[in-house]
Amino acid sequence: MHIHFAGIGGTGIGPLALIAHKAGFTVSGTDKQHSAYIKYLKDKGISGIAVPDSEDSISQIHTNEPIDWVVYSSALPKENPSHPVLAFATENQIKHSKRDEFLAYFLEEKNLKMIAIAGTHGKTTTTAMAIWLFKQMNIPVSYSVGAKLSFGDMGEYDEGSEYFVYEADEYDKNFLYYHPAISIIPGLAYDHPDIYPTHDSYNEAFLQFFSQSNKTYIWENDVKSLSVKMPNGVEILRKNAYQNFANKLLGSVNRENAALVAQAFYENIDASKSVQELGDIMNRFTGVSRRFEKITENIYSDYAHTPEKIAGAINIARESLSEGQKLVVVYEGLHNTRQHFIKEQLETLFKEADELVVVPSYRAREDESLEDLTPEKLVHMMQVPGSRIAAHPDDELKHIIKERALRDVVLCLTAGGGDSLDEWLRKNYP
């Protein structure tokens, strides 16, 4: 079967394309621009990727070998309801669907049970932690994770596996398509107002997800924020019971995420080691790309873009400081629309930074009716002494980062994809 992935350079679609490739499907793809993810997929053997995602591109691919199914990212029809790839599929009567329908088909075809990592923040790292634990325990596993791993590919299919570990995204209600055997919720906070217009609608989606899961693991404080009775199968954990868990990991949020994974693993997958013994394995976790990822000496990149993720990234960075070091944060917001949504939190969100540099936000899926929150406007509302603005990319920003990194830790919060601050960092600080 020939599967074409539209938006193949995205962190949700790319790993799924790699999984299909490894499972023996013929795989092709298109995207609007080149990126590090596309290079990664080509390096893994997916050669049939065309840029840009035009009608000519998919027509040529279809002519070379007829496409049976077009799988597309949620962003495609939202950015362009008449997207040429989707229009081509419709005109040529090619089956097309979002990724959730294809993944559900794949799980049934391969007889895999889903372990879903869902929630507002912590999904990628927690998914990577679950994969790490399976691999360290020598248990076959298939998975999809939205970031590069040092200990495996972004997507994997192992024909000997019983479980499929999945970073289940709530955006566009993707996660409601599944009925997981196990669900793990590292953190909840209202997000995606373009999909969930009210806080209640966001909570209701998660409650539905819990009811569709056979077993769910969640922290007590997140249950309290929902303010409703939990359905059957929800196990509520208290953080104070895991205070000494995996204490060599940087960041309280990472230690907490690791504890959730270990508890679920011990109760459902393998009880040969105690939860605390699993914590020793978690202490050796090597991390994931774009989550406090070291670019070069004293310069780090992190995908944090919601208030909770930003606070967690800053917490990890502060724990990494040596005596006398300061923390310099360079902030590239994800979406102008999101900056409006979180602007009240932005007032105090960076108070733990010793210095803050704000660059223009990464724009995608924008509400163009909203005021442009420029770096000047963002700095004005943030309470950080010595805050400054910088254009991106330019030589001034390069000089600022290089000069600060001589003695201090520079944490770059950059949540974009192609042409983002993250890609610029990798080109300028190899």
Number of C-alpha atoms within 10 A of each C-alpha: 12 18 22 27 27 30 26 28 28 21 18 23 24 26 25 27 29 25 23 21 22 19 15 11 14 18 22 24 28 25 22 16 15 17 16 14 20 25 14 17 22 14 10 13 12 19 14 14 25 22 15 15 20 17 15 14 18 26 17 12 18 18 9 9 12 15 22 17 18 24 26 26 22 20 16 20 13 12 12 11 11 12 15 18 26 25 13 19 20 13 9 12 11 15 14 21 15 19 21 22 14 18 18 15 12 16 14 10 9 15 14 19 18 23 25 26 29 25 24 19 23 24 24 24 25 28 29 30 24 26 26 22 20 19 14 14 14 9 15 16 21 22 26 28 28 24 23 20 19 12 14 12 19 24 26 23 22 16 14 10 16 16 22 24 26 27 24 29 19 20 16 15 17 15 23 19 14 17 19 26 18 23 28 31 24 27 21 22 16 15 21 16 15 14 13 19 11 14 14 11 14 21 19 15 16 20 17 13 21 26 18 19 24 14 19 25 21 21 20 13 14 17 17 10 11 18 9 11 9 14 14 12 15 19 15 15 18 11 15 8 9 18 13 12 23 24 17 14 21 17 18 17 22 22 22 24 22 29 28 23 26 27 20 21 19 15 11 12 14 14 12 10 13 13 21 16 13 24 26 14 17 26 16 13 20 14 20 22 19 23 20 22 16 15 18 13 14 19 22 23 26 23 25 26 23 23 17 19 20 19 18 19 24 26 17 19 22 19 12 15 14 11 6 7 14 19 23 24 24 27 25 25 25 23 21 22 23 20 20 15 15 15 16 12 15 19 16 13 19 20 16 16 20 16 19 26 22 24 24 23 26 18 14 14 14 14 12 9 7 10 10 15 17 16 20 15 12 23 21 13 14 19 15 20 11 10 20 17 19 18 13 17 15 10 10 12 17 16 11 14 23 17 12 17 21 12 15 20 23 27 27 29 28 25 22 20 21 18 14 19 25 22 16 15 20 13 9 10 13 7
